[in-house]
């Protein structure tokens, strides 16, 4: 009994010693474990299970053979996204005893397992894009992917693009992109294509189709990206008008057969090349044929997850070789008692290794938790399949490696210009034709220039196959003296053979064609006037009168006087308007009339100003006039108020000049000039038009208004309100898009063209002309102009429709209401006169006096405009001699009414 007990004690002591030595003494080699049992590692799969199992076993076989480890596998399949089931399978593996866990693919499930493994201190390796510090990840970090996308967008000179993303996880790429571009980056429209979360992206894709942007960056998972491309093709945005950068590293594994002939420019990134021997071995294990006909030009069914899982096994084995890690049984329900003491050491040691052999995705090392060392292939979808066109790494950025085109459309190309190098003159800086690239790097050679002329030469070089070297030829385009047969500037460089071509805003003129040849025109234009936009005029003293024209104000005044006079006349004619000044006296001796001349004007004024007055018309005739006057003032005042608001809110800018005639006459002291040398100045020197002759004479007498280049003229216009500059309409169009206070005045003065300058009788002229015609027919020239005129550097000035000018209302607008007032007033006057006549006749019959005498007396009283009191009992009156004289006028008026 004692002997058996002693043997057990010795066995336990030896095992403890062995474990301690294994744990702390084996950093240098794996020799201490050579004779030990295998080390199991677990794989959880939730998609592509069969392929992932094969790749996992093959990776373990390679690691055991190359590194000398004894890894084995424990594999389990779970449902995609089922975190509970994944948890159960993981716990079963932990109870068995594993050294590490790989997978699953689902982010949701992997996050749950990551927390459990972190608590148990078991290495957890996953293969999707993430920036979590927990777990172990070989996938490129979102910030590094953003750097690669930034390099491509910069290389492609995209000034604006649409950023389409699947979910919030990919916004980390966008944030890093915006940081890299800074304040002067491209204009970015951000859209989430999986808005409905139901796999239907067409609503967002239709918005893309309606947008003016045709350059698109797409980032999303491998689960949604194939369906995204399918729906994009259905919506109609995968064609020759669109350019894509796909930010998914599995692009090479998608079925792209339907998109190869779409003529869309689709660029992607790839983490490994299918040409590697390790990749071909893996394809054989998976049962795929490895000949080039099956997977041409880089197409490969191995996904990034498969490749990263393979590499992660190699890294795990290399770590295990240097730092033994014995699996132990762990219980998920007793986490605090099952935590390993050496798990953190193992994971940290993995991040210190630098590995470069037996890998699919390139060298591996870590900076913190971020994997580094890889490089990306830049691939492009062409009719022949996926083709590598460049590479990217963090240190050197994007490096183009574009091969010669492989499609049949180039088979019949005339390659007589191949391998020829031409010296091309540019005028720098001369936006938008040529300018220096704004970059924090020191650029050299052709890379330091950009612009319309630069792009034009590149397009021609792609078509004709020649090479070129850009040289800054300055801003002197040159002139030719026929007498001395001498030239200056760029013309001289071409004539002397020191340059082959000149591409800038160089006008084709008869003088220049005597010295050199030109290609066919690539742009049409004319001379125009650049001047400041009309400025807001200073408000005048009587601005309040602007809503009505002078004619309306005149008729309004006549109407006011006419209506006031109507009240005065009808007030005297109408018996009802004569009132008893003392209501307490039943038999008054006199009557008063309220419509004196002053009161009539006061009543009319109160109604016009909509203030009213204490005077109230009583007779039907005066009330009729009042009604029509009130209606008239309602319409007039409302029209005035509405138009006054328009005049106060709408600015009325005024320009000192509006045409070339104004400029030729130096209207309001405006002076003008042009570039000292060039086709614009030549136009005025050789013109036969009298206006332009006067302008030429002015410029000859005032050479101080001439400039060395167009930019100097633009700056003069911006700094002075009395200076206009004559230049080509295309340059004016470019500047007005970027200088918000500048405007083109009038139409073009002539018609001319830009062409590419070349030596006289140059043998390659026809080839260049044919290539230019093709570019014109294909719409390339128009796209290039739209890029440099309307896209690059624009968006500064707010594009808004010009508000219509506020115009005064004239009689055509208000003649109806004047007509109504006139007719109403005339009818009231007619009625008042007839009523007065009937009243006088009735009164004459009542007093039994002659009607003629009564009319005479009443008329004399009415025209006595200074008398507003009517004496009822007047001995001089014809009525006083009548026996009915006791009857009052007021009573007769009441009876009459």
C-alpha positions in Angstrom: 0.0 0.0 0.0 2.8 2.4 0.9 4.7 1.5 -2.2 1.7 2.3 -4.5 1.2 5.6 -2.6 4.9 6.5 -3.1 4.7 5.7 -6.8 1.7 8.1 -7.2 3.5 10.9 -5.5 6.6 10.5 -7.7 4.4 10.4 -10.8 2.6 13.7 -9.9 5.9 15.4 -9.0 7.4 14.4 -12.4 4.3 15.7 -14.2 4.4 19.0 -12.4 8.1 19.4 -13.2 7.4 18.5 -16.8 4.6 21.0 -17.1 6.6 23.8 -15.5 9.5 23.1 -17.9 7.1 22.9 -20.8 5.5 26.2 -19.9 8.5 28.3 -19.0 11.5 26.7 -20.5 10.6 26.0 -24.1 10.7 29.4 -25.8 13.7 28.4 -27.8 12.5 25.3 -29.6 9.8 22.7 -29.9 12.1 19.8 -29.0 10.5 19.4 -25.5 7.2 18.5 -27.3 8.5 16.3 -30.1 7.5 13.1 -28.3 4.3 14.5 -26.8 0.7 13.9 -28.1 -0.9 16.0 -30.8 -2.1 19.6 -30.3 -5.7 19.9 -31.5 -7.1 23.2 -32.9 -10.8 23.8 -33.6 -12.5 25.0 -36.7 -16.1 26.3 -36.6 -17.7 26.7 -40.1 -21.0 28.2 -41.0 -20.6 28.5 -44.8 -18.5 26.7 -47.4 -18.0 24.0 -44.8 -16.6 21.3 -47.2 -14.1 23.6 -48.7 -13.1 25.2 -45.4 -12.5 21.7 -43.9 -10.3 20.6 -46.8 -8.3 23.9 -46.6 -7.9 23.6 -42.8 -6.7 20.0 -42.9 -4.3 20.9 -45.8 -2.9 23.9 -43.9 -2.3 21.6 -40.9 -0.5 19.1 -43.0 1.7 21.8 -44.5 2.5 23.2 -41.1 3.3 19.8 -39.6 5.5 19.0 -42.5 7.3 22.4 -42.8 7.5 23.5 -39.2 7.5 20.1 -37.4 4.4 20.5 -35.2 1.8 17.9 -34.4 -1.3 19.8 -35.0 -4.6 18.0 -35.4 -8.1 19.4 -36.1 -11.4 19.4 -34.4 -14.2 20.6 -36.8 -17.8 21.4 -36.2 -20.5 23.0 -38.4 -23.0 25.5 -37.1 -25.8 27.5 -38.6 -24.9 30.9 -40.0 -25.5 33.6 -37.4 -26.6 31.1 -34.7 -24.5 32.3 -31.8 -26.2 30.0 -29.3 -25.3 26.9 -31.3 -21.8 28.2 -31.9 -21.4 28.6 -28.2 -22.4 25.0 -27.6 -20.0 23.7 -30.1 -17.2 25.8 -28.7 -17.8 24.6 -25.2 -17.7 21.0 -26.4 -14.3 21.7 -28.0 -13.0 23.4 -24.8 -14.0 20.4 -22.7 -12.1 18.2 -25.1 -9.1 20.5 -24.9 -8.0 22.7 -27.8 -5.1 25.1 -28.3 -7.0 27.6 -30.5 -10.3 28.3 -32.3 -10.7 29.4 -35.9 -14.0 30.9 -37.3 -16.9 31.1 -37.8 -17.6 33.4 -40.8 -20.6 35.2 -39.2 -19.6 38.4 -37.4 -22.4 38.0 -35.0 -21.4 34.6 -33.9 -17.7 35.3 -33.9 -18.1 38.3 -31.6 -19.8 36.0 -29.0 -17.1 33.4 -29.3 -14.4 36.0 -29.1 -15.6 37.2 -25.7 -15.6 33.6 -24.4 -12.2 32.8 -25.7 -10.9 36.0 -24.3 -12.2 35.0 -20.9 -10.7 31.6 -21.2 -7.5 33.0 -22.6 -7.7 30.8 -25.7 -6.5 32.2 -29.0 -9.4 33.0 -31.3 -8.6 33.6 -35.0 -11.2 35.1 -37.4 -10.9 36.2 -41.0 -13.2 39.2 -41.6 -12.4 42.9 -41.6 -12.5 44.3 -38.1 -10.7 46.7 -35.8 -11.4 44.8 -32.6 -8.4 44.4 -30.3 -9.7 41.1 -29.0 -9.2 38.0 -31.0 -6.6 37.5 -33.7 -7.1 38.8 -37.2 -5.0 38.6 -40.4 -7.4 40.6 -42.5 -6.2 44.0 -43.7 -7.3 46.8 -41.3 -10.1 49.2 -42.5 -7.6 52.1 -42.3 -5.2 50.3 -44.6 -7.9 49.5 -47.1 -8.8 53.2 -47.1 -5.2 54.0 -47.9 -5.3 51.7 -50.9 -8.6 53.2 -52.1 -7.1 56.7 -51.6 -4.2 55.8 -53.8 -6.4 54.5 -56.6 -8.8 57.5 -56.5 -5.9 59.9 -56.6 -4.3 58.0 -59.5 -7.5 58.1 -61.4 -7.9 61.9 -60.8 -11.5 61.5 -59.5 -12.8 64.9 -58.4 -16.1 63.6 -57.2 -17.5 60.1 -56.7 -20.3 58.2 -54.9 -19.3 56.0 -51.9 -21.7 53.1 -51.6 -21.4 51.0 -48.4 -23.3 48.0 -47.0 -23.5 48.7 -43.3 -22.0 50.9 -40.5 -19.0 48.6 -40.3 -17.7 50.0 -43.5 -18.0 53.7 -42.5 -14.6 53.3 -40.9 -13.1 53.1 -44.4 -15.0 56.3 -45.3 -13.8 58.1 -42.2 -10.2 57.3 -43.0 -10.7 58.3 -46.6 -11.9 61.7 -45.6 -9.0 62.1 -43.3 -6.5 61.2 -46.0 -8.1 63.6 -48.6 -8.3 66.5 -46.1 -10.2 69.7 -46.8 -9.4 69.8 -50.6 -10.5 66.3 -51.4 -13.0 65.2 -54.0 -16.7 65.7 -53.6 -18.2 62.5 -52.0 -21.8 61.4 -52.1 -22.4 58.8 -49.4 -25.2 56.2 -49.8 -26.0 53.0 -48.0 -27.0 50.5 -50.7 -28.6 48.0 -48.2 -31.1 50.5 -46.8 -34.0 48.1 -46.7 -32.0 45.2 -45.1 -33.9 42.8 -47.4 -31.4 42.4 -50.3 -33.2 44.8 -52.6 -30.7 47.6 -53.6 -32.5 48.9 -56.6 -34.1 51.9 -54.9 -30.6 53.3 -54.0 -29.1 52.2 -57.4 -31.8 54.2 -59.2 -30.7 57.3 -57.3 -27.2 56.6 -58.5 -28.4 56.4 -62.1 -30.2 59.8 -61.8 -27.1 61.4 -60.2 -24.6 63.4 -62.2 -21.7 61.3 -60.8 -20.6 58.2 -62.7 -17.6 57.3 -60.6 -18.4 54.8 -57.8 -16.5 53.3 -54.9 -18.3 50.2 -53.4 -17.5 48.5 -50.1 -19.4 45.6 -48.7 -19.3 42.0 -47.7 -18.8 39.0 -50.0 -22.3 37.9 -49.2 -24.0 41.0 -50.7 -21.5 42.1 -53.4 -22.4 39.6 -56.1 -26.1 40.5 -55.8 -25.2 44.2 -55.8 -23.4 43.8 -59.2 -26.3 41.9 -60.5 -28.9 44.5 -59.5 -26.6 47.3 -60.7 -26.6 45.8 -64.2 -30.4 45.4 -64.1 -30.8 49.1 -63.2 -28.5 50.0 -66.0 -25.4 51.5 -64.3 -22.8 49.0 -65.5 -21.9 50.3 -68.9 -19.3 52.4 -70.6 -20.5 55.5 -68.7 -19.5 54.3 -65.3 -16.3 53.6 -63.4 -16.1 51.4 -60.3 -13.6 50.7 -57.6 -14.7 47.6 -55.7 -13.3 47.6 -52.2 -14.0 43.9 -51.5 -11.0 41.6 -51.6 -13.1 38.6 -52.8 -13.8 40.4 -56.1 -11.6 37.9 -58.0 -13.8 35.0 -56.8 -17.2 36.3 -58.1 -18.9 35.1 -61.2 -18.0 38.1 -63.5 -18.9 36.5 -66.9 -21.9 38.8 -67.4 -19.9 42.0 -66.8 -16.8 41.3 -68.9 -18.4 42.9 -72.0 -20.3 45.7 -70.3 -17.5 48.2 -71.2 -17.7 49.5 -67.6 -14.4 50.3 -66.0 -14.4 48.0 -62.9 -11.2 48.0 -60.8 -10.7 45.8 -57.7 -8.2 44.7 -55.2 -6.8 41.2 -54.6 -4.8 39.9 -51.6 -3.0 37.0 -53.3 -2.2 35.9 -56.8 -3.6 32.7 -58.3 -0.2 32.1 -59.9 1.4 31.1 -56.6 2.4 27.5 -56.3 0.7 27.2 -52.9 -2.5 28.5 -54.4 -2.4 25.9 -57.2 -1.8 23.1 -54.6 -4.8 24.3 -52.7 -6.9 24.3 -55.9 -5.9 20.7 -56.5 -6.9 19.8 -53.0 -10.3 21.4 -53.6 -10.7 19.4 -56.8 -10.4 22.4 -59.2 -8.3 22.0 -62.4 -5.2 24.2 -62.4 -4.8 24.9 -66.1 -5.0 28.5 -67.2 -8.1 27.9 -69.4 -10.3 27.4 -66.4 -9.2 30.4 -64.4 -7.8 32.9 -66.8 -6.1 36.2 -65.9 -6.4 35.9 -62.2 -9.9 34.5 -61.6 -9.9 32.2 -58.7 -12.5 30.5 -56.5 -10.4 30.7 -53.3 -11.8 33.4 -51.0 -10.0 35.7 -48.7 -11.4 33.8 -45.7 -9.9 30.5 -47.0 -6.5 32.1 -47.7 -6.4 33.8 -44.3 -7.4 30.7 -42.5 -4.6 28.8 -44.3 -2.0 31.5 -43.3 -3.3 31.7 -39.7 -2.6 28.0 -39.3 0.9 28.5 -40.5 1.4 31.4 -38.0 -0.1 29.4 -35.2 2.2 26.5 -35.9 5.3 28.8 -36.1 4.3 30.2 -32.7 3.7 26.8 -31.2 7.2 25.8 -32.4 8.8 28.5 -30.4 6.3 28.6 -27.4 4.8 25.3 -26.5 1.1 25.5 -25.6 -0.5 22.4 -24.1 -4.2 22.2 -24.5 -6.2 21.6 -21.3 -9.8 20.8 -20.7 -11.9 23.9 -19.9 -15.4 24.2 -18.7 -17.6 27.1 -20.0 -19.7 27.1 -16.9 -16.7 27.5 -14.6 -14.8 30.2 -16.4 -12.9 31.6 -13.4 -11.4 28.2 -12.6 -10.7 27.4 -16.2 -8.6 30.4 -17.3 -5.2 29.5 -18.7 -2.1 31.2 -17.2 -0.1 31.1 -20.4 -2.8 32.1 -23.0 -1.9 35.8 -23.1 1.8 34.9 -23.5 1.0 32.7 -26.5 -1.2 35.4 -28.2 1.3 38.1 -27.6 4.1 36.0 -28.9 2.1 35.4 -32.1 2.1 39.1 -32.7 5.9 39.4 -32.4 6.7 37.0 -35.2 7.6 37.9 -38.7 6.7 35.2 -41.2 7.3 35.2 -44.9 7.3 31.5 -46.1 4.6 29.0 -46.9 1.9 31.8 -47.0 -0.8 32.7 -49.5 -1.3 36.4 -48.6 2.3 37.5 -48.4 4.5 38.3 -45.4 3.0 38.7 -42.0 4.0 40.9 -39.1 2.1 43.1 -36.7 2.0 46.7 -35.5 0.1 46.4 -32.3 -3.0 44.4 -33.2 -2.9 45.3 -36.9 -1.5 42.9 -39.5 1.0 44.3 -41.9 3.4 43.1 -44.6 1.0 42.2 -47.4 0.7 43.9 -50.7 -2.5 44.1 -52.9 -2.8 43.4 -56.6 -4.8 46.0 -58.4 -7.0 44.2 -60.9 -9.3 45.2 -63.7 -12.2 43.4 -65.4 -11.5 43.3 -69.1 -13.2 41.3 -71.9 -10.6 38.6 -71.5 -11.2 38.4 -67.7 -9.5 39.7 -64.6 -6.2 41.3 -65.4 -3.6 42.7 -63.0 -2.9 46.4 -63.8 -0.9 47.4 -60.8 0.0 46.8 -57.2 -0.2 48.6 -53.9 1.6 48.4 -50.6 1.7 50.8 -47.7 5.3 52.0 -48.2 5.3 52.6 -52.0 1.6 53.2 -52.6 0.1 52.4 -56.0 2.4 51.3 -58.8 0.8 50.9 -62.2 1.8 47.7 -64.1 -0.6 47.9 -67.0 0.1 45.5 -69.8 -0.6 46.0 -73.4 -4.4 45.6 -74.2 -5.4 42.0 -74.9 -8.7 42.5 -76.6 -9.1 42.1 -80.4 -10.1 45.7 -81.0 -6.4 46.6 -81.0 -5.2 43.9 -83.3 -5.4 46.1 -86.4 -3.7 49.1 -84.8 -1.2 51.0 -86.8 1.8 50.7 -84.5 4.2 52.9 -86.6 4.4 55.4 -83.6 5.1 52.6 -81.1 8.3 53.3 -79.1 8.5 56.8 -80.5 8.9 59.6 -77.9 7.7 63.1 -78.6 8.6 66.4 -76.8 5.3 68.1 -75.9 5.2 71.8 -74.9 2.8 73.0 -72.3 2.1 76.4 -70.9 2.3 76.1 -67.1 0.5 77.3 -65.1 -2.4 77.8 -67.5 -5.6 76.3 -66.0 -7.3 74.2 -67.1 -5.0 73.3 -69.9 -2.0 72.5 -67.8 -0.9 73.0 -64.2 1.3 71.5 -61.6 -0.2 68.7 -59.5 -0.9 69.8 -55.9 0.8 67.1 -53.8 2.8 66.8 -50.6 5.3 64.6 -52.6 8.0 65.9 -54.8 6.8 64.9 -58.3 9.0 64.7 -61.3 8.7 64.2 -65.0 5.2 63.9 -66.6 3.6 63.1 -63.2 4.0 66.7 -62.1 1.5 68.0 -64.7 -2.2 67.7 -65.0 -5.0 69.4 -67.1 -7.0 69.2 -70.2 -4.0 69.3 -72.5 -2.2 66.6 -70.4 -5.2 64.3 -70.6 -5.6 64.9 -74.4 -2.0 63.8 -75.0 -2.5 60.7 -72.8 -5.6 59.7 -74.8 -3.8 60.2 -78.1 -0.8 58.2 -76.7 -3.2 55.3 -75.7 -4.6 55.2 -79.2 -1.4 55.7 -81.2 1.1 54.0 -78.9 3.7 56.7 -78.7 5.6 57.9 -75.6 5.9 61.6 -74.6 7.8 64.0 -72.4 6.1 67.2 -71.2 8.2 70.4 -71.2 7.0 73.8 -69.9 7.2 76.2 -72.9 6.2 79.3 -70.9 3.3 81.7 -71.7 4.7 83.0 -75.0 2.9 81.0 -77.7 4.8 82.9 -80.4 4.4 84.8 -83.6 5.8 84.5 -87.1 7.4 87.3 -89.1 7.0 86.4 -92.7 9.5 89.0 -93.8 12.4 87.9 -91.7 11.2 84.3 -91.5 11.7 84.3 -87.8 9.4 83.2 -85.0 9.2 83.4 -81.2 8.0 81.4 -78.3 6.6 77.9 -78.8 6.5 78.4 -82.6 10.2 78.8 -82.6 10.8 75.7 -80.5 8.8 73.6 -82.9 10.3 75.1 -86.0 13.8 74.6 -84.6 13.0 70.9 -83.9 13.5 71.3 -80.2 9.9 70.2 -79.6 7.5 68.0 -81.6 4.1 69.2 -80.3 2.5 72.1 -78.4 -0.8 71.6 -76.5 -2.4 74.5 -74.9 -5.0 77.2 -75.7 -3.1 77.8 -78.9 -5.4 79.3 -81.6 -5.1 78.2 -85.2 -4.4 81.4 -87.3 -3.2 82.0 -90.8 -0.1 83.7 -89.6 1.0 80.7 -87.5 0.1 78.2 -90.2 2.8 79.8 -92.4 5.4 78.6 -89.9 3.9 75.4 -88.5 1.1 72.9 -89.0 -1.9 72.3 -86.8 -4.0 69.2 -86.2 -7.8 69.4 -86.7 -9.5 71.6 -84.1 -10.1 69.9 -80.7 -12.1 72.9 -79.4 -14.1 75.8 -80.9 -14.4 79.2 -79.3 -14.4 83.0 -79.9 -13.2 86.2 -78.3 -15.5 87.5 -75.6 -15.5 90.1 -72.8 -14.8 89.2 -69.2 -16.2 91.7 -66.7 -17.6 91.9 -63.2 -21.1 90.7 -62.6 -23.7 93.5 -62.3 -23.5 95.1 -58.9 -26.4 95.9 -56.7 -27.5 99.5 -57.4 -27.6 102.1 -54.6 -31.2 102.7 -53.5 -32.6 106.0 -54.9 -34.5 108.7 -52.9 -37.8 107.9 -54.6 -37.5 104.1 -54.7 -41.0 103.8 -53.2 -42.4 105.0 -56.6 -40.7 102.2 -58.6 -43.7 99.7 -58.3 -45.7 101.9 -60.8 -44.7 103.4 -64.0 -44.8 107.1 -64.6 -47.9 106.7 -66.7 -49.7 104.9 -63.9 -48.8 107.6 -61.4 -50.0 110.3 -63.8 -53.4 108.6 -64.3 -53.6 107.8 -60.6 -53.3 111.6 -59.9 -55.9 112.4 -62.5 -58.2 109.8 -61.0 -57.7 111.3 -57.5 -58.6 114.8 -58.7 -61.5 113.6 -60.8 -63.1 111.6 -58.0 -62.6 114.4 -55.5 -64.2 116.9 -58.0 -67.1 114.3 -58.5 -67.8 114.3 -54.7 -67.7 118.0 -54.6 -70.1 118.4 -57.6 -72.5 115.6 -56.6 -72.5 116.9 -53.0 -73.8 120.3 -54.2 -76.3 118.7 -56.6 -77.8 116.1 -54.3 -80.4 117.6 -51.8 -79.6 114.7 -49.4 -76.1 116.1 -48.8 -77.6 119.4 -47.4 -78.0 118.9 -43.7 -79.5 120.8 -40.8 -76.6 122.1 -38.8 -78.8 122.3 -35.7 -80.8 119.1 -35.4 -82.7 120.3 -32.4 -84.4 123.0 -34.5 -87.1 121.4 -36.6 -87.5 124.4 -38.9 -83.9 125.6 -39.6 -83.3 128.8 -41.5 -80.3 127.4 -43.4 -78.6 124.1 -44.5 -74.9 123.1 -44.8 -73.2 120.8 -47.2 -70.4 118.4 -45.9 -68.8 118.0 -49.3 -66.8 121.1 -49.4 -63.8 121.1 -51.8 -61.4 120.3 -48.9 -63.7 117.6 -47.4 -64.0 116.0 -50.8 -60.2 115.8 -51.2 -59.9 114.5 -47.6 -62.5 111.8 -48.1 -60.8 110.6 -51.3 -57.4 110.7 -49.6 -58.6 108.6 -46.6 -60.1 106.0 -48.9 -56.9 105.8 -51.0 -54.7 105.3 -47.9 -57.3 102.9 -46.4 -57.7 105.0 -43.3 -61.3 106.3 -43.8 -62.7 109.6 -42.5 -65.6 111.0 -40.5 -67.5 112.0 -43.7 -70.2 109.6 -44.9 -72.0 110.0 -48.2 -75.8 110.0 -48.0 -77.0 110.4 -51.6 -77.1 107.5 -54.0 -74.9 109.3 -56.4 -72.1 110.1 -53.9 -72.3 106.6 -52.5 -72.0 105.2 -56.0 -68.8 107.2 -56.6 -67.5 106.2 -53.1 -68.1 102.5 -53.9 -66.2 102.6 -57.2 -63.4 104.6 -55.6 -63.1 102.1 -52.7 -62.9 99.2 -55.2 -60.3 101.1 -57.2 -58.1 101.8 -54.2 -58.4 98.1 -53.1 -56.9 96.9 -56.4 -54.4 99.7 -56.7 -53.1 99.5 -53.2 -52.9 95.7 -53.3 -51.0 95.8 -56.6 -48.6 98.5 -55.2 -48.0 96.5 -52.1 -47.2 93.3 -54.0 -44.9 94.9 -56.5 -43.2 97.0 -53.8 -42.3 93.7 -51.9 -40.8 92.4 -55.2 -38.8 95.6 -55.6 -37.5 95.4 -52.1 -36.6 91.7 -52.1 -35.3 91.3 -55.7 -32.0 93.0 -56.3 -31.7 95.1 -59.4 -28.0 94.7 -60.3 -26.6 97.3 -62.7 -23.6 96.8 -65.0 -21.6 99.7 -66.4 -21.3 97.9 -69.8 -23.7 95.4 -71.5 -22.2 95.0 -75.0 -19.1 95.5 -77.1 -20.5 98.8 -78.2 -20.5 100.1 -74.6 -16.9 98.9 -74.3 -15.8 100.5 -77.5 -17.3 103.8 -76.4 -15.6 103.6 -73.0 -19.1 103.9 -71.4 -18.8 105.2 -67.8 -15.0 105.2 -68.0 -14.6 101.5 -68.4 -11.2 100.6 -70.0 -10.1 97.3 -71.5 -7.2 95.2 -72.5 -6.0 91.8 -73.8 -3.0 89.6 -73.7 0.0 91.5 -75.1 0.8 88.7 -77.7 -1.4 86.1 -79.1 -4.4 85.5 -81.4 -6.7 87.9 -79.5 -4.4 90.8 -80.0 -3.8 89.8 -83.6 -7.5 89.8 -84.2 -7.8 93.5 -83.3 -4.6 94.4 -85.2 -6.0 92.9 -88.5 -9.7 93.6 -88.2 -11.7 95.6 -90.7 -14.7 96.3 -88.4 -14.8 100.0 -87.4 -15.7 99.2 -83.8 -12.8 96.9 -83.4 -10.5 99.3 -85.1 -11.4 101.9 -82.5 -10.8 99.4 -79.8 -7.4 98.5 -81.3 -6.4 102.1 -81.4 -7.4 102.5 -77.8 -5.1 99.5 -76.8 -2.3 100.9 -78.9 -2.6 104.3 -77.1 -2.9 102.6 -73.7 -0.4 99.7 -73.6 -0.6 99.7 -69.8 -3.9 97.9 -70.1 -2.3 94.9 -71.9 -1.2 91.9 -69.8 1.5 89.2 -70.1 -1.0 86.4 -69.6 -4.7 85.7 -69.2 -4.4 85.2 -65.4 -3.1 88.7 -65.0 -6.1 90.0 -66.9 -8.5 88.0 -64.8 -7.0 89.4 -61.6 -7.3 93.0 -62.9 -11.0 92.5 -63.6 -11.5 91.2 -60.1 -9.8 94.1 -58.5 -11.3 97.0 -60.6 -14.9 98.0 -61.4 -13.7 99.9 -64.5 -11.6 97.3 -66.3 -12.7 94.6 -68.8 -10.6 91.9 -70.3 -10.8 90.4 -73.8 -10.0 86.7 -73.9 -11.2 83.4 -75.4 -14.7 82.3 -74.5 -13.6 78.9 -73.2 -11.2 80.6 -70.7 -14.0 82.9 -69.6 -16.3 80.0 -69.1 -13.6 78.3 -66.9 -13.0 81.4 -64.8 -16.7 82.3 -64.3 -17.2 78.8 -62.9 -14.7 79.5 -60.2 -14.8 83.3 -59.7 -18.3 84.0 -58.5 -18.2 87.8 -59.2 -17.2 87.4 -62.9 -19.4 87.2 -66.0 -19.2 87.1 -69.8 -20.6 90.2 -71.5 -22.4 89.8 -74.8 -21.7 87.3 -77.5 -18.4 86.2 -79.0 -16.7 88.7 -81.3 -15.4 86.1 -83.7 -15.0 82.3 -84.3 -11.8 80.4 -83.9 -10.4 77.0 -82.9 -7.6 75.4 -80.8 -5.4 72.8 -82.4 -2.2 70.9 -81.6 0.8 72.6 -83.1 3.4 70.5 -84.9 6.2 70.9 -87.4 5.5 71.8 -90.9 4.7 68.8 -93.1 5.1 66.5 -90.1 4.6 62.9 -91.3 2.4 61.8 -88.4 -0.1 64.6 -88.8 -2.8 62.4 -90.4 -2.5 59.8 -87.6 -3.1 62.5 -85.0 -6.0 63.9 -87.0 -7.7 60.5 -87.3 -7.2 59.8 -83.6 -8.7 63.2 -82.7 -11.7 62.5 -84.9 -12.2 59.2 -83.1 -12.0 60.9 -79.7 -14.5 63.5 -80.9 -17.0 60.8 -82.2 -16.6 58.8 -79.0 -17.5 61.8 -76.9 -14.1 61.7 -75.1 -13.3 65.3 -75.9 -16.6 66.5 -74.4 -16.1 64.3 -71.3 -12.6 65.8 -70.8 -13.9 69.3 -71.2 -16.7 68.6 -68.7 -14.2 67.2 -66.3 -11.9 70.2 -66.3 -14.4 72.9 -66.7 -17.4 71.7 -64.7 -16.0 69.2 -62.2 -12.4 69.8 -61.1 -12.3 72.8 -58.8 -15.9 73.8 -59.2 -18.8 73.9 -56.7 -17.4 77.2 -55.1 -20.1 79.4 -56.6 -23.7 78.6 -55.7 -25.6 77.6 -58.8 -29.0 79.3 -58.7 -31.4 80.5 -61.2 -31.3 84.2 -61.9 -34.4 85.8 -60.3 -36.5 87.7 -62.8 -36.2 91.5 -62.7 -39.0 93.4 -60.9 -40.7 95.6 -63.4 -43.0 98.6 -62.7 -46.7 98.0 -63.4 -47.9 100.0 -66.3 -51.4 100.9 -67.8 -51.5 97.5 -69.5 -51.7 95.9 -66.1 -54.1 98.4 -64.5 -56.2 99.9 -67.3 -59.2 97.7 -66.3 -59.6 99.1 -62.9 -59.2 102.7 -64.3 -61.9 101.9 -66.8 -64.3 100.6 -64.1 -63.6 103.8 -62.0 -64.2 106.1 -64.9 -67.5 104.4 -66.0 -68.8 104.3 -62.4 -68.0 108.0 -61.8 -69.6 109.0 -65.1 -72.7 107.1 -64.3 -72.9 108.6 -60.8 -72.5 112.1 -62.3 -75.1 111.5 -64.9 -77.5 110.2 -62.2 -76.7 113.1 -59.9 -77.4 115.7 -62.7 -80.7 114.0 -63.7 -81.8 113.7 -60.1 -81.0 117.4 -59.5 -83.0 118.4 -62.6 -86.0 116.4 -61.5 -85.7 117.9 -58.0 -85.6 121.5 -59.3 -88.6 120.8 -61.6 -90.6 119.3 -58.8 -89.7 122.2 -56.5 -90.7 124.8 -59.2 -94.1 123.1 -59.6 -94.5 123.0 -55.8 -93.8 126.8 -55.4 -95.6 127.5 -58.7 -92.7 129.4 -60.2 -91.4 129.1 -63.7 -89.1 126.1 -64.2 -86.7 128.1 -66.2 -86.3 130.7 -63.5 -85.9 127.9 -60.9 -83.2 126.1 -62.9 -81.4 129.4 -63.4 -81.4 130.2 -59.6 -80.4 126.7 -58.6 -77.6 126.5 -61.1 -76.3 129.9 -60.0 -76.2 128.6 -56.4 -74.4 125.4 -57.4 -71.6 127.2 -59.2 -71.1 129.5 -56.3 -68.4 127.2 -55.0 -67.5 129.5 -52.1 -70.9 129.2 -50.5 -71.5 126.0 -48.5 -74.6 127.3 -46.6 -78.1 127.4 -48.1 -80.4 130.0 -46.7 -83.9 128.7 -46.8 -85.8 132.0 -46.3 -84.2 134.4 -48.6 -86.2 137.4 -49.7 -84.2 137.6 -52.9 -85.1 134.0 -53.9 -87.8 133.4 -56.4 -89.4 131.0 -54.0 -90.0 133.7 -51.3 -92.6 135.3 -53.4 -94.6 132.0 -53.5 -97.3 131.3 -51.1 -95.8 127.9 -50.5 -92.5 129.3 -49.3 -92.8 127.9 -45.9 -92.0 124.5 -47.2 -88.4 123.6 -46.5 -85.9 122.2 -49.0 -85.1 119.4 -46.6 -88.7 118.2 -46.5 -89.0 118.3 -50.2 -85.8 116.2 -50.5 -87.3 113.7 -48.1 -90.5 113.6 -50.1 -88.4 113.2 -53.2 -86.5 110.3 -51.8 
